[in-house]
Amino acid sequence: MTYALLAMGTLFLLLAANAHAPRAQSALLVPSFFAGWLTIELAPHLLVAEAVALGLTAYHGGLEHWAGWIGLVAGLLGMAGLAATLAVSRRTVVTLRESGAPLDLDPEGAPRYPLAPLIVPPLCLVPRKGVAVERNVVYRQDGGLRLKLDVYRPASAGPGDLRPGLMQIHGGAWVIGDKREQGLPLLNHMAVQGWVGFNVNYRLSPRATWPEHLIDLKHFLAWYREHAAEYGADPDFLCVTGGSAGGHLTAMVALTANIPEFQPGFEDVETSVQGAVPFYGVYNFYEAGPWPVPMGATRLVERMVVKKPFAENRDAYVKASPVTYVREDAPPFFVVHGDRDSLIPVAEARRFVERLRNVSAAPVVYAEMKGGQHAFDVFPSYRSARVVQGVERYLTGLHRQYREGARPTVPDEVAESVQEHGESVEEPRVG
């Protein structure tokens, strides 16, 4: 038991260290990400498990040799680091700031909605009370192709209600993922607040070749215009969100409205959206910066997604990049990224936000979550609960402005800055 305690304590210390400084751009990238992601977002559960494991091992003879005492000290240090991570998450306050003059808002205003409870991850799959879920609605059928979505709406919603709509796009590096796995805490919360959410599947690579992923999502937009009212949603108001590859696709959907190349056979369908919330997305395939080489030149994107050699087909990767379509009449954006993201470095979000703010006339809000890993919002943790609330405030404000016929601005529903640890963060760093 002595060496078991040493191994256990060393492991706990390594987990805490990795959570604070993940191994980005190295051979340990993938295991480092998964270990950091689970450690950060499940910190309360892991802290209890570590305390029990250390206590039981020590009680059953783990301290009979010096190695056990070293393991115990290492384990306690790891638990202290984990407790610090938990403290950061619990103090997270998601309030928002636009590029420009500070907003004259009351930071002490109480939310209109309850904090999401901290629950074990499997329970986040269960719809919240008052939320009705209709699964596997077919939105595109073409021969053997059947693409489906799940609808999350208030149980009281009925046809013709004209509630605001939200499109959720799952991530998974364009090759894996499903509507049953991602965006569920946000969709449940938005439905409680009166929104109708659509969690949308699309074809995945390597079977699908870019831009078929985006074309599928454009088909959903066409379906939404025609069928939204049947589910109590407003056909003329839809926002879009998603994380990782879904963040990339969110930005593409928002910035490529009515471009014929991406809606073949239904070029005349209106495909604009009223707001976009990409989480930890990729926005530029053709320029390096956050990575040693451009994302488009990686084996994954080059061989499995776009399926064209990067060096000879750079234009194809330019066309697949949201930054290419930045324009003055872009819809409002709320970009969210974690500053400890080891899969898509935070610099990717910063440079996208900078370029979008330089061109777009609409508000561009950026929330950089200190201590947040990639996919931090998948679990209903302390941090994701507050992010969900921030997103709801922002989108609800946009919908209120839409109903009033007002030009989109930073809504009154959001507060003045991105604040953590009780300290106001000044203008988010970009570039």
C-alpha positions, -999 to +999 in steps of 0.1 A: +000+000+000+030+023+005+039+025-031+002+026-041+000+058-020+031+072-036+017+065-071-017+079-062-003+111-047+020+117-077-010+112-100-031+137-081-003+163-081+002+158-119-035+163-125-035+195-106-004+208-124-018+199-158-050+217-150-030+249-144-006+245-173-019+220-199+006+206-224-004+224-256+012+216-290+031+185-278+029+148-281+009+148-248-018+172-263-047+148-263-042+131-229-033+165-214-066+180-227-088+152-214-071+151-181-073+189-177-108+191-190-122+166-165-101+178-136-112+215-140-149+210-147-154+180-123-132+195-096-157+191-067-163+154-075-126+147-080-116+165-048-139+143-028-127+111-046-091+121-039-097+127-002-114+094+002-087+075-018-058+091+001-075+085+035-083+048+028-049+040+014-032+057+044-055+039+069-047+005+054-009+007+058+001+033+032+022+052+057+044+024+069+073+035+047+088+068+037+075+065+002+039+066+015+046+098+034+060+114+002+029+102-017+006+116+010+023+150+008+022+150-030-015+141-028-023+168-004-005+193-026-025+181-056-057+185-036-047+220-027-042+228-064-075+213-072-092+234-045-076+265-060-091+255-094-125+250-078-123+284-061-116+301-094-146+283-110-169+292-082-159+329-083-165+331-120-190+359-128-198+362-165-206+398-173-199+413-206-182+442-223-182+455-259-153+471-276-159+508-270-172+530-242-181+514-208-217+506-203-236+524-176-252+493-160-259+481-125-234+453-118-254+444-086-286+435-105-298+400-097-303+375-124-339+367-135-331+330-134-317+305-109-281+292-110-278+258-126-274+232-099-241+213-097-251+177-107-232+147-118-227+147-156-252+120-167-280+140-152-274+169-176-290+147-202-323+148-184-346+176-196-354+202-169-388+205-154-411+225-177-391+216-208-405+194-236-381+176-259-391+162-293-363+140-307-352+129-341-372+153-362-361+149-398-351+182-414-335+170-445-342+138-466-324+132-499-325+096-510-308+076-482-297+108-464-318+116-433-306+144-411-323+149-378-326+174-349-340+175-314-363+203-303-361+218-268-390+241-260-411+252-230-438+227-222-464+255-227-451+264-262-476+259-290-479+265-327-479+302-336-463+314-304-434+331-322-409+325-295-372+332-302-353+303-318-318+290-311-298+266-333-272+244-316-243+229-336-223+202-319-185+199-322-162+169-326-135+180-350-159+177-379-156+139-377-175+128-345-202+142-323-240+141-320-269+162-310-275+141-279-241+150-264-235+188-265-253+220-257-278+204-234-273+226-203-277+257-225-307+244-245-325+233-213-319+267-197-329+286-227-362+266-230-369+275-193-365+311-203-390+308-232-368+299-262-372+271-286-339+253-293-329+231-322-300+207-317-290+198-352-270+169-366-250+172-399-229+149-420-195+141-406-161+135-422-145+115-436-177+105-453-186+142-458-163+166-476-162+203-469-185+223-474-211+196-471-212+201-433-222+238-439-246+230-467-265+206-443-268+234-418-281+258-444-307+232-452-318+235-416-321+272-420-344+266-449-364+241-429-366+265-400-382+292-421-409+268-432-415+248-400-405+270-370-440+282-363-451+246-359-429+244-328-438+278-314-407+295-328-405+327-348-394+319-384-379+354-387-357+352-355-330+327-350-296+328-333-269+301-336-244+286-312-220+258-310-185+247-297-152+237-312-160+225-348-195+237-339-180+271-331-164+272-365-197+262-382-216+287-360-194+315-373-197+302-409-235+301-407-236+336-393-212+352-417-222+334-450-258+344-452-273+339-487-240+330-504-251+307-533-221+284-531-232+272-497-269+267-505-270+249-539-305+243-552-320+267-527-301+299-534-332+321-530-338+310-494-331+336-468-303+322-445-294+351-422-294+347-385-299+374-358-270+365-335-241+341-330-224+326-300-194+305-310-176+287-282-138+280-285-140+278-323-115+277-352-119+309-373-089+308-396-077+277-416-051+294-438-029+314-414-006+301-387-002+320-354-018+300-326-003+269-342+031+263-358+013+256-391-021+267-403-050+246-390-058+237-426-024+221-431-029+196-403-035+160-411-071+161-398-083+190-418-063+184-449-069+147-453-103+141-437-123+173-439-113+194-469-095+165-487-073+188-507-035+194-503-031+226-485-001+239-504-018+236-538-053+246-527-049+274-502-080+292-517-102+263-505-090+268-470-096+306-473-132+298-483-136+275-453-125+302-428-150+324-411-125+353-410-128+355-448-164+365-445-161+392-419-183+421-431-199+453-419-234+439-418-224+408-398-249+398-371-241+405-334-214+381-320-207+369-285-174+349-287-165+327-257-131+310-251-111+295-222-076+309-216-063+274-208-076+258-240-049+234-252-067+222-284-076+256-298-054+283-282-071+314-270-050+335-294-073+321-322-104+338-306-085+370-299-074+376-335-109+368-348-125+392-324-101+419-334-108+415-371-145+413-366-146+444-344-126+463-370-152+457-397-186+448-381-211+475-373-229+452-348-217+445-313-189+420-308-187+408-272-158+386-261-157+366-229-124+350-220-129+324-193-099+323-169-090+287-161-113+273-188-102+244-209-116+233-243-152+222-240-156+236-205-193+241-210-202+204-217-206+197-180-230+217-158-202+230-136-200+262-117-183+279-147-206+266-173-237+276-152-226+312-153-216+311-190-251+298-198-266+327-178-244+352-197-254+338-230-291+339-221-288+375-210-271+385-242-295+367-266-326+377-247-314+413-250-310+409-287-345+395-290-359+423-270-343+448-294-356+429-324-391+431-311-387+468-304-374+473-339-342+487-325-307+485-340-287+458-322-264+471-295-249+456-264-281+447-245-290+462-211-293+427-198-255+423-198-231+440-174-199+460-179-170+436-180-157+401-179-151+397-142-135+369-122-122+368-087-142+400-081-117+420-103-128+438-135-109+428-166-103+457-188-105+455-226-099+419-236-066+413-252-067+405-289-042+397-316 
